[in-house]
Amino acid sequence: MKKSVEEDVFIPLYPKSTVEDKSSLRSKFQERRFWSAVKLLSNVVLWDGIVQEDKVRDLGLSKLLNRYLLLNILNTPLGPDNTEKCSKVVACLPEGWFQDLKGGSTLPELLNFSQHLLQ
């Protein structure tokens, strides 16, 4: 899993003007790569409970979400596309990770993502 996250994930960052046209090849490629990384995130977190939780959180959140997915989300204009991306990422996260948290708090690895959601 670590090798896949570190070597197989690639989401190019293009200027907003380049990807605003959803029919452009760059925009389509960037979107395919994003959704591929979301699928990898969902597969990584499936190992929660089998592999040590801290390893799964490190791979899924610190490396995959914060290094790749969040950059793309932050560069997506606010609106339906951004909401869909955020919803799919949230759907990947195991509920057990949040059971011991107090109201209004989140996992340290999710601080930047949480701030974006609050916007």
N, C-alpha and C positions, 0 to 999 in steps of 0.2 A: 504494500500500500504506500509506504514511504517513497519508494522508487517511482511509482505512478504519479504521486503528487509533485515530487520534485523534478521529474524528467518529462512527463507526458502532458502536463497542463501548460497551455499557452493561450493567452487571450490578448491579442494585440490591442493597443490603445491608439486609436486614430483621432485626429482633430474632430471636434463635434461637427464642424461643417461637412466633413467627409461622410460621417455616418448618419446624419440627419435624413439623408435620402435612403429610406429603408430598402429600396430596390437596388442600391449599389452593391457591387460584389464585396467591397470591404465591410459594409454594414452586415451583410448576410454571413460573411465568414466570422466576424466578431460575435454575432449572435449564436452561431453554431458552436463556437468554442466555449462561450459562456454556458450554454445549456449542457454541453458535455461535461463541464466542470461541476455544474450543479448535480448532475447524475453521479459523478464520482463522489461528491460530498454525501449524497444519500447512501451510496454503497459503503463509504468509510464509516459512517455513523451506525450502520447496521451491525458493526462489530462490537458496539458498546455492550458490555456484559460478558463478552467472550475475551476480548483483549482489554488490558487495563484502561480504565476510563481516562486517565491523564494522557495516555498515548493517543487514544482516539480523539480527544479534545485538541491535543496539539496538532495532529494531522488535519483534522477537519476544520477547526476554527482558526488556530494561529497561522497555519500554513496555507490552507486552501481558501477559506473565507476571507481572512484579512489580507492575504498576499495577492489573491487573484480576483475573487468574486466581488469584493467590496469596491475595488477600484473601478470595475465596470459599472456597478450599481451607482456609484457616485458620479460617474460621467454620463449616466442615462438621465435625460431630462425628466423632471418630476411629472408624473402622469400615469396613465394606465400601464405602460410598459414597465416603468419603475416599480409600481405596486405589484405587478405580477411577479417580477424577479424577486422582490423582497418576500412575498408570500410563499414562493416555492422554496426559498432558503429556510424560512421559518418552519415550513412543513417538514423539512429534513431533520430538525433538531429533536432529539429524544426528550420527552417530557420529564423523565427522571432527573435530568440535569438541573431542573428548576425547582424541584420539590422542596429543597431545604433553604431556598432563598427567601429573604424577608421582602415584604411588599415594596415595590419601587426599585428593587436592586436587580442586578443581572450578573452574569458570569463576567469575569474580567476580560476574557477574550471577545466578548460581545459589546463592549462599551461603545466603540465607534459605530457599529451596526445599529445599536440601540439609539444613539444620537441621531442617526440618519432617519430612523423610523419615527422619531419624535417630530422631525421636521414635517 
